[in-house]
Amino acid sequence: MDYERKSTFKYALCRIAEMILILLILSMIVFALSRLCPGDPLRSWYGDGVDRMSAEQKASARESLGFEKPLPVQYGIWLKDLAHGELGLSYKYKRPVAEVIRGVLANTIVFGLTAYIMTFVLAFRIGRLSAKREGTKLDRFICKAGVISGNIPVFFLSLICILIFAVNLRILPTGGAYSYGAEGNLLDRAWHLVLPVFVIVIGHLWYYSYMVRNLLLEEMRKEYVLLLKAEGMPRTRIINKYCMKNILPPMITIMAIAVPHLLGGTYVVEMVFGYPGLGRLSFESALYKDYNMLMATTLLTGSVVVISNYLAQIIGEKIDPRMRHEEGSYE
């Protein structure tokens, strides 16, 4: 028993070390690329006032902000501050980075989680329905819809939905998180989420429904299913009681892989709809060379993606121990 506990503890430590290493490499890449990109970060800090600054003033400002130091030194200072829980000041907002992120984080969490949950709840239902009716017109429609909708860029789909539902029909707002003066109105906030969530769900739903369908059909061709059919068990009961449970491990992996796809789509949709979330904040930080904000939003996004993938693997191994590789057991 003690050996098993030690093995599990060692396994968890190795996983945590891997995640930290991945995030560290990600931070190095983003840090280097952000500073090598063209643009002047002084404009983010001083605004249009940088045009009236002399060369000496610009040099002094760069030195005070630490831009004149070598990249490795700048990265070391940033990493040291991060280890002390300091994310620095936002050059654009002139406020602590953590404070700015806290102001929009809840918006992205509500938006992203709502779209994610709705996508997979509907995907499981539609995929199961399609598998039950294999070869019918409904099944063929779902397969074709999955191919078509999976190749439509979410920004284009967002613009089409704004044109139809907000401009022509005028039944939904064009963007934002709430109407003017209605910041605390939950119904108004939910109403503003309808169109962005609809875009994300429509853009991904059919593809994942198609994945559920294929996994179910593959499972239904296995020997135990043929045996249950021979015993007289109804097809619907076999699917609901056995097949759905057995496709959970691969579907959890697919759902984990879907996190960066859905998160990326969420960021794009936030930009199109002018929704105040991490997506718009990340875009603005890259546009205005707001280094501290860019590093924070990138690491936060990277952490979500990395952690979700590791959690998916751990949950999948609990459901089906066969998923654990020999090198992953650390025994």
C-alpha positions in Angstrom: 0.0 0.0 0.0 2.8 2.4 0.9 4.6 1.5 -2.4 1.4 2.3 -4.3 1.1 5.7 -2.6 4.7 6.5 -3.3 4.3 5.5 -6.9 1.1 7.7 -7.3 2.9 10.6 -5.6 5.9 10.3 -7.9 3.6 10.1 -10.9 1.8 13.3 -9.8 5.2 15.1 -9.2 6.4 14.1 -12.7 3.2 15.4 -14.2 3.4 18.7 -12.4 7.1 19.1 -13.4 6.1 18.5 -17.1 3.4 21.1 -16.9 5.8 23.7 -15.4 8.5 22.9 -18.0 6.0 23.3 -20.8 4.7 26.7 -19.5 8.3 27.8 -18.9 9.2 27.1 -22.6 6.0 28.8 -23.7 6.9 31.9 -21.7 10.4 32.0 -23.2 9.0 31.8 -26.8 6.3 34.4 -26.2 8.7 36.7 -24.4 11.3 36.6 -27.2 8.7 36.9 -30.0 6.9 39.8 -28.4 10.1 41.9 -28.1 11.3 41.0 -31.6 8.1 42.1 -33.3 8.0 45.6 -34.8 6.5 48.4 -32.9 7.3 50.8 -30.0 6.2 49.8 -26.5 6.8 53.4 -25.4 3.6 54.4 -27.3 1.6 52.0 -25.2 2.9 53.7 -22.0 3.0 57.3 -23.1 0.4 57.3 -25.9 0.7 60.1 -28.4 3.0 62.0 -26.1 5.9 59.8 -27.3 5.9 61.8 -30.6 6.9 65.0 -28.6 9.7 63.3 -26.8 13.3 63.9 -27.7 15.7 61.1 -28.4 17.3 61.5 -25.0 13.9 61.3 -23.3 13.0 58.2 -25.2 16.3 56.6 -24.3 15.8 57.5 -20.6 12.2 56.1 -20.7 13.4 52.9 -22.3 16.1 52.5 -19.6 13.6 53.2 -16.8 11.2 50.5 -18.2 14.1 48.1 -18.6 13.9 47.8 -22.4 17.6 48.6 -22.9 18.7 45.5 -21.1 19.5 42.2 -23.0 16.6 39.9 -23.6 17.9 37.2 -21.2 18.2 39.8 -18.4 14.7 41.1 -19.1 13.3 37.6 -19.0 15.1 36.8 -15.8 13.7 39.9 -14.1 10.2 39.1 -15.3 10.5 35.5 -14.1 11.8 36.7 -10.7 8.8 39.0 -10.3 6.5 36.2 -11.3 7.9 33.9 -8.7 7.0 36.6 -6.1 3.4 36.8 -7.5 4.0 40.1 -9.3 2.7 40.4 -12.8 3.8 44.1 -13.2 1.9 47.1 -14.5 -0.1 47.2 -17.8 1.6 49.7 -20.1 -1.8 50.5 -21.7 -4.1 50.7 -18.7 -1.5 52.0 -16.2 -2.9 49.5 -13.6 -1.7 46.2 -12.2 -2.0 43.4 -14.7 -3.8 41.2 -12.2 -6.4 43.9 -11.5 -7.1 44.3 -15.2 -7.4 40.6 -15.8 -9.7 40.2 -12.9 -12.1 42.7 -14.4 -12.6 40.6 -17.6 -11.8 37.0 -16.5 -15.3 36.3 -15.3 -16.8 37.3 -18.7 -14.6 34.9 -20.6 -15.2 32.1 -18.0 -19.0 32.4 -18.3 -18.9 32.7 -22.1 -16.4 29.9 -22.7 -17.9 27.4 -20.2 -21.4 28.0 -21.5 -20.4 27.4 -25.1 -18.2 24.4 -24.1 -20.9 22.7 -22.1 -23.7 23.3 -24.6 -21.5 22.1 -27.5 -20.7 18.7 -25.9 -24.2 18.1 -24.3 -25.7 18.6 -27.7 -22.9 16.7 -29.5 -23.5 13.6 -27.4 -27.2 13.7 -28.0 -27.0 14.3 -31.7 -24.1 11.8 -32.2 -26.1 9.1 -30.4 -29.2 9.9 -32.4 -27.2 9.7 -35.6 -25.6 6.3 -34.6 -29.1 4.9 -33.9 -30.3 5.9 -37.3 -27.2 5.0 -39.3 -27.7 5.3 -43.0 -30.9 7.3 -42.8 -31.3 10.9 -44.2 -30.9 12.3 -40.8 -27.5 10.5 -40.4 -26.3 11.7 -43.8 -27.4 15.3 -43.0 -25.4 15.3 -39.7 -22.3 13.9 -41.4 -22.4 16.6 -44.2 -23.2 19.3 -41.7 -20.2 18.4 -39.6 -17.9 18.6 -42.6 -19.3 22.0 -43.8 -19.7 23.8 -40.4 -16.2 22.6 -39.3 -14.6 24.5 -42.2 -16.4 27.8 -41.7 -14.2 30.3 -39.8 -15.9 31.6 -36.7 -15.1 35.2 -37.5 -17.0 34.8 -40.8 -19.9 33.0 -39.0 -20.0 35.8 -36.4 -20.3 38.5 -39.1 -23.1 36.6 -40.8 -25.0 36.1 -37.6 -24.6 39.8 -36.7 -25.9 40.8 -40.1 -29.0 38.5 -39.9 -30.0 38.6 -36.2 -28.7 42.0 -35.1 -28.9 44.2 -38.2 -31.7 42.8 -40.4 -34.0 41.2 -37.8 -32.9 43.4 -34.8 -33.8 40.7 -32.3 -30.3 40.4 -30.7 -27.6 42.9 -29.7 -24.7 43.5 -32.0 -22.1 43.0 -29.3 -20.7 43.9 -25.9 -21.4 42.2 -22.6 -24.4 44.4 -21.5 -26.4 47.4 -22.5 -25.5 50.9 -21.5 -26.3 51.3 -17.8 -27.3 47.7 -17.3 -24.0 46.2 -16.1 -25.7 44.5 -13.1 -28.6 43.2 -15.0 -28.1 39.4 -15.3 -30.9 39.0 -17.9 -29.3 41.7 -20.1 -25.9 40.0 -19.8 -27.4 36.6 -20.7 -29.2 38.3 -23.7 -25.8 39.6 -25.0 -24.3 36.1 -24.7 -26.9 34.4 -26.9 -25.3 35.3 -30.3 -21.6 34.7 -29.3 -22.5 31.4 -27.7 -24.6 30.4 -30.7 -21.7 31.1 -33.0 -19.3 28.9 -31.0 -21.8 26.1 -30.7 -22.8 26.1 -34.3 -19.1 26.3 -35.4 -18.1 23.2 -33.5 -21.3 21.2 -32.7 -21.6 19.1 -35.8 -18.0 18.1 -35.9 -18.0 16.7 -32.4 -21.4 15.1 -33.0 -19.8 13.3 -36.0 -16.9 12.2 -33.7 -19.4 10.7 -31.1 -21.3 9.0 -34.0 -18.2 7.4 -35.4 -17.0 6.2 -31.9 -20.4 4.7 -31.2 -20.6 2.9 -34.6 -17.1 1.5 -34.0 -18.1 0.3 -30.5 -21.4 -1.2 -31.8 -19.4 -3.5 -34.2 -17.6 -5.2 -31.4 -18.2 -8.8 -30.4 -19.9 -8.1 -27.0 -22.5 -6.0 -28.8 -23.3 -8.8 -31.2 -23.6 -11.2 -28.3 -26.1 -8.8 -26.5 -28.1 -8.5 -29.7 -28.2 -12.3 -30.0 -29.6 -12.4 -26.5 -32.4 -10.2 -27.5 -31.3 -6.9 -25.9 -32.8 -3.9 -27.7 -30.3 -1.8 -29.8 -31.2 1.4 -27.9 -30.5 -0.1 -24.5 -27.1 -1.5 -25.7 -26.1 1.9 -26.9 -27.3 3.7 -23.7 -26.0 1.2 -21.2 -22.8 -0.1 -22.6 -21.6 1.7 -25.7 -21.9 5.3 -24.4 -19.9 4.3 -21.3 -17.2 2.6 -23.3 -16.6 5.6 -25.6 -16.1 8.0 -22.6 -12.3 7.6 -22.3 -11.6 8.5 -26.0 -14.3 11.2 -25.8 -12.7 12.8 -22.8 -9.4 13.0 -24.7 -11.3 14.6 -27.6 -12.9 17.0 -25.2 -9.5 18.0 -23.8 -8.1 18.5 -27.3 -11.2 20.7 -28.0 -10.3 23.1 -25.2 -7.7 25.1 -27.2 -10.0 25.0 -30.3 -13.0 26.3 -28.5 -10.9 28.7 -26.5 -9.3 30.1 -29.6 -12.8 30.4 -31.2 -14.0 32.2 -28.1 -11.1 34.7 -28.3 -11.9 35.5 -32.0 -15.6 35.8 -31.3 -14.9 38.2 -28.4 -13.0 40.4 -30.8 -15.8 40.4 -33.5 -18.5 41.1 -30.9 -16.5 43.6 -28.9 -17.0 41.4 -25.9 -14.8 42.4 -22.9 -12.9 39.3 -22.2 -9.4 37.7 -22.3 -9.5 37.4 -26.0 -9.9 41.1 -26.6 -7.4 41.8 -23.9 -4.8 39.5 -25.5 -5.3 41.1 -28.9 -4.9 44.6 -27.5 -1.8 43.7 -25.5 -0.2 42.4 -28.6 -1.3 45.4 -30.7 0.0 47.9 -28.1 3.1 46.0 -27.1 1.8 45.7 -23.6 4.4 43.1 -22.7 3.3 42.4 -19.1 -0.3 41.9 -20.1 0.6 39.8 -23.1 2.8 37.5 -20.9 0.0 37.1 -18.3 -2.8 36.4 -20.7 -0.6 33.9 -22.7 0.5 32.0 -19.6 -3.1 31.9 -18.3 -4.4 30.6 -21.6 -1.5 28.1 -21.8 -2.1 26.9 -18.3 -5.8 26.2 -19.1 -4.8 24.2 -22.2 -2.0 22.2 -20.5 -3.9 21.4 -17.3 -7.0 20.4 -19.2 -5.0 17.9 -21.2 -3.4 16.4 -18.2 -6.7 16.2 -16.3 -8.2 14.5 -19.3 -5.5 11.8 -19.3 -5.8 11.2 -15.5 -9.6 10.9 -15.7 -9.3 8.7 -18.8 -6.9 6.4 -16.9 -9.3 6.2 -14.0 -12.2 5.2 -16.3 -10.1 2.8 -18.3 -6.7 1.7 -16.7 -5.6 0.3 -20.0 -5.0 3.9 -21.2 -2.0 4.2 -18.8 1.2 3.7 -20.7 4.1 1.9 -19.0 6.3 4.9 -19.2 3.5 7.0 -17.6 3.0 4.8 -14.5 6.4 5.7 -12.9 6.4 2.4 -11.1 
